[in-house]
Amino acid sequence: MNAKDIIELNNELREQLNKENLAAYEDMLTYIRLSSNKSEQQTEEVLLELLEHLLEAQKSGKTAKDIFGEDLKQYCDELINEIPGEKMTKNMRFWSYIALQYLAVITLTFGLLSFLLHSFFQLGESSLRFPLGTGVIAILLDLGLFYLLVRFILAWMKNSSFKEKRPKKWVEFLQLWLIMTCAIALFYFIPKLLPHFGTTITVHNLVIAAIGVILYLIAKILNKRYRFTS
């Protein structure tokens, strides 16, 4: 089975866990999956093996801590150290797919909204005019910022595992809201702070939307070929 098939099987088998073991196992699953640059195939095989051991032990009335020890985080760290790293080419394909999806959403949304606002409410312009050099640098900086934001959120999710006392939902929501607000502000102001350089070009809003559709289709083809998502 490949990694995606193992994930589906894991999701089905996990429903057999009782409440206590499910909470412990899902902490382990989140912590191990969110470890950077580890082989997805090997990671999912390890997680499935853990689940099968836990299900077997549960029949005898045992808990996750009875099987894996009191310090589940330390046990997971030991497992993570044994999992080989992911191939560089696979990592590059995955992040290329994420970047294409991100750019597709941004360009399609911006193009369509700008077209509709200008056509029906006479707001904004029918085209986007910008220096090519500045535009390229802005896109690269936005992609870098998006990558850091994703990494930060994944690390935050990983560190939330194995906490005896979890923060209240409204506290977590407020933290996430502040993070996203700061990120959106950076996405907005970075292009405006860049110096203008390069040939100035004009692109119609519908062309921008069409570029978004093309990027989305390319991402969809990549996903179909490499199965980044189930």
N, C-alpha and C positions, 0 to 999 in steps of 0.2 A: 504493500500500500504506500502511496505517496503521502506527503504531509497533510494535504487537504482531506484525504480520505480518513486519515487517523484522527484529525480534528473532529470530523463528523461522528466517528465512532466514539470518541471521547465524550462528546456532547450527549450522546444517547446513554452511555454507561453511567455518566455522572448523576443522572436522575435517580439511580438506585441507592445513592449515598443518603444516610440520615442527616439531620440538620447539623449536628456537631461536626461530623466528618466532612460534610460538604463545605462548611465554612473554612475548615482547616485546609482542605485540598484546593479550594479556589484561591486561597492566599498563596499556596505553593505554586499553583499554575500561573497566577499573575506575575509572581516574583521571577519565576524561571523564564517565562515567555518574554518578559521585558528586558532580559539581559542582552546587552548589545552584541551584535556581530557573532551570534552563535548559529550553528547549522539548524535551520528550521526542521529538517527531516529528523535529525538526531534528537532535537529538543522534544518534538512531538512523540517520538518513540519512548523517550525517558518518561514523559508525562503519562503516557498510556500504561507503561509498566508500573508506575507508582499507583495509578488508579486501580489496576487489576489486583495489586497486592493489598490495597486498602479495602477493596470490595470483599476479597477473600477473608481478610482479618475481621471485617465487620460482621461476618456470619457467626464469629465466635464472641461477639460482643466487645471487640477491641476498638480503640480509637486511633486516630492518626499519630498521636503522641506515643501511644503504646508501641507502634510499629517503627516510626521514624525517629523517636527520641523527643525529649522535652523542648529542645531548641530547634524548631522546624526551620528557622532562617539559616542557622549554621549548616544544617543538613542540606538545604537547597544550595548554599554556597559551594559545598563540597561537590555536589552533582554538577553545578555549572562549570566548575573548573575542569571537569572531565569531558564536557561536551566540546567537540572540535568547532573551530570558527567557521563561519559561512564563507563561501567562495566570493572573491572580490567581484567577479563578473555578475554573480547573482545579486549581490548588494547594489551594484550599479544599475542593473535592470530594474530592481524594485524601486529605488529612489528616483529613477527616470520616470517610472510609471506614476509615482506620487506627484512629481513635478508637473507632468503633463496634465494630470487630473486637476491640480491646483490652478494652473494657467488656463485650462479649459473653462473652469467655473468662473474665474475672474473676468476673462475676456468676453465670454458669452453673456454673463450678467451685465457687465458694463456696456457692451455694445447694444443689447436689447433695451435696457433701461434708458440709455441716452437717446436711442432712436425714438422710443415711445414718448419720452418727456418732451423732446423737441417737436415731434410730429403732432401731438395732441394738446400740449400745454405751452408750446413755444418757449420751453425752458432749455437752456444750454445751447450747444451748437450741433449741427448735423454731422460734423466731422471732428476728429481729434487731430490737432496740429502740435507736433513736438519735434525737438532735435533728435536725430537718430542715435547719436552717441549717448546722449543723456538717457534716452529710453532703454537702450541695451543695458547700461549700468544700473538703472533703476530696477529692471527685471531681475538682474543677477543678485542685487542686494536684497530684493524682496524674497527671492528663492532661498537665499542664505538665512534670512530672518525666519522664514517659514520653517526651514529645517531645524533651526535652533529652538523654535517654539514647540515643534513636534517632539524633539528630544527632551525638552524640559517637562512637557506634560507626561511623557512616558516615564521619565525618572520620578516624577511626583507620584504617579500611580503605583510604581514599583515600591517606593518608600512608604506608601500607605498600607502595605501588607504587614501582617503579623503584629499590628498594634493592638495592645490589650484594650486601650480606651480610645475609640475612634472619635474624631471631632463630629460635632453635630452637622446635620445636612446643610443648615443655613450658613454655617461657618465655611464648609467646603465650597458651597455655591458662591459665597462672597469672595473667597480666595481666587476661584476660577474666573469670576467676573472681573476682578482687578487685573489679573494676568492678561485676559483677553482685551480689556480696555487699553492697557499699555501697548499691547501688540498692534491693535488696530491704529492707535495714534502713531506708532512708528511707521506702519505701512503707509499711512496717509502723508506724513511729513517728510519721509526720506526723499521721494521724488521732487518735492518742492524745494528742498535744501540743496539739491545738486546743481552745479554750474551747467549752463547750457553750452553744448558743443556738438559739432557734427551737422550734417545736412538736415535742414528742416523738412519734414514730410507731413502730408495730410492724408489721413485714412478715414473713410466714411464709417459711421457707426455700424452699419449693417455688415461691412467688410470685417470689422473687429468681431462682431458676433459670429460671422462665418468662420473666422479663424478659430474661435472657441469650439465650434462644432467639429472642425477638422482635428483639433487637438484631442477632443473627447473621443472621436472615432479611432484615432491612433492609439490612445490609451486603452480603449476597449479591445482592439486587436491584440495588443501586448498582453492584456489580462487573459484573453482567450487562449493565447499560445502558452503563456508561462504560469497561468493560474495563481496570480498573486492573491486573489480573493476567491472564496468558494462559489 
